[in-house]
Amino acid sequence: MPRVSGVEPAKEFAHLMEALDRESYERLVLSLVTSEKNDNYFDYFDSRKEEELMYYWGLYHMLRRDINGHFHIARVDRGWEVWERTKKTPPD
């Protein structure tokens, strides 16, 4: 919540839904896999039914799929899936 915290996100998009077209989505994926950060946090997908979740939950599944191989889920911590880097991808 940048407006409340005064802290801007390190990524171009504060929220996945801001990457509304394929080009911006691909920039988001590239920024994650080439980042200096070694972990990423996702809302934990627990036993809730998908139809009870927000309409864009499929985007989070797609993002997990697209970073898999660069990151892996290491643990769940206080409601967050913690994905740790598997290998470093050099920038193009």
C-alpha positions in Angstrom: 0.0 0.0 0.0 2.4 2.7 -1.2 0.1 5.6 -0.4 -0.3 4.5 3.2 3.2 3.3 3.8 5.1 5.8 1.7 7.2 2.9 0.3 7.1 2.3 -3.4 7.3 -1.3 -4.7 10.6 -2.3 -6.4 8.7 -3.6 -9.4 7.0 -1.7 -12.2 3.7 -3.1 -11.0 2.4 -2.9 -7.4 -0.2 -5.5 -8.3 -0.3 -8.2 -10.9 -3.6 -6.8 -12.3 -1.7 -3.8 -13.5 0.0 -5.9 -16.1 -3.1 -6.0 -18.3 -1.6 -7.0 -21.6 0.9 -9.6 -22.7 3.8 -7.2 -23.2 3.5 -5.7 -19.7 3.0 -9.2 -18.2 6.2 -10.4 -19.9 8.1 -7.4 -18.5 6.8 -8.4 -15.0 8.0 -12.0 -15.4 11.4 -10.8 -16.7 11.8 -8.3 -13.8 11.2 -11.2 -11.3 13.6 -13.7 -12.8 16.4 -11.1 -13.4 15.9 -9.3 -10.0 18.6 -9.3 -7.4 16.0 -10.5 -4.9 16.2 -14.2 -4.0 12.6 -14.7 -2.9 9.0 -13.7 -3.9 5.9 -13.7 -1.8 2.5 -14.8 -3.0 -0.8 -15.0 -1.1 -1.1 -18.5 0.1 -3.6 -20.6 -1.9 -5.1 -22.8 0.7 -8.2 -25.0 0.8 -10.6 -22.2 -0.4 -12.5 -23.0 -3.5 -11.3 -21.1 -6.6 -14.8 -19.8 -7.3 -14.7 -18.1 -3.9 -11.6 -16.2 -4.8 -11.1 -13.1 -6.9 -11.8 -13.3 -10.6 -8.1 -12.8 -11.4 -6.7 -15.7 -9.4 -5.8 -17.5 -12.6 -3.2 -14.8 -13.3 -1.4 -15.8 -10.1 -1.4 -19.5 -11.3 0.0 -18.3 -14.6 2.7 -16.3 -12.9 3.7 -19.2 -10.6 4.0 -21.4 -13.7 6.1 -18.8 -15.5 8.6 -18.3 -12.7 8.8 -22.0 -11.9 12.3 -23.1 -12.8 13.7 -19.8 -11.6 12.0 -20.0 -8.2 10.4 -22.8 -6.2 8.0 -22.8 -3.3 10.0 -23.2 -0.2 7.5 -22.7 2.5 4.3 -21.1 3.7 4.9 -18.4 6.3 2.0 -16.5 8.0 -0.3 -16.6 5.0 2.4 -16.2 2.4 3.9 -18.7 0.0 7.6 -18.0 0.0 9.2 -18.8 -3.4 13.0 -18.9 -3.3 15.4 -18.6 -6.2 16.4 -21.9 -7.9 18.9 -20.3 -10.3 20.0 -16.8 -11.3 19.0 -15.7 -14.8 21.3 -13.2 -16.4 19.7 -10.2 -18.0 19.5 -10.2 -21.8 
